């Protein structure tokens, strides 16, 4: 099963500083058919205007992965963590027993991010935050592991999360194909922030979502130069 969710069909919120699209039910957007996908609970496509952002607010019991694909996001939390994550890189926040954080676009241009929330495997974990550089040149023509909580993910250089899940990205030139083996009982959700692809022959345009289930091998072919972000989760 590959269910394509066109960008135009996503939930939406907009004010003077934030233009957000919701792949899953979030805040005032509710679609009973799009509440979650396995352990994947939220995928927000956010555009944040310069000099603005999310004021301090709390989170609990959620793994939050932020993929930056334009500009940069600056994080600060009540644990003393602070850092700037730029386009192509990733930050991870394990909310655990509770954390209060703020995220701002301090850049002169709009910042675009994916905010991805994954339900943790165990509750009551110690909250944490981290960021890491992932040069785009290192993921040309293949899926690069960015964050994960599966056995061996930390040793492979992934930012750690408290969930049996993994976040990947790939840069694919027109005509190239990248593949990913999806284990039994696993699901994947894929979005190209730029460009267009086919997933096992099914067209997925820029910023569309593709929910993938029951497919042993995912084949992503670029119909134009594209970047792809994909999350694999337990069913």
PyMOL commands that set and color helices and strands:
alter all, ss='L'
color gray80, all
select helices_A, chain A and resi 7-9+136-139
alter helices_A, ss='H'
color red, helices_A
select strands_A, chain A and resi 2-5+11-14+18-22+40-48+52-59+63-70+72-77+82-86+90-94+99-105+111-118+128-132+144-148+159-160+166-172+177-181+186-199+202-204+209-213+217-234
alter strands_A, ss='S'
color yellow, strands_A
deselect
rebuild
show_as cartoon
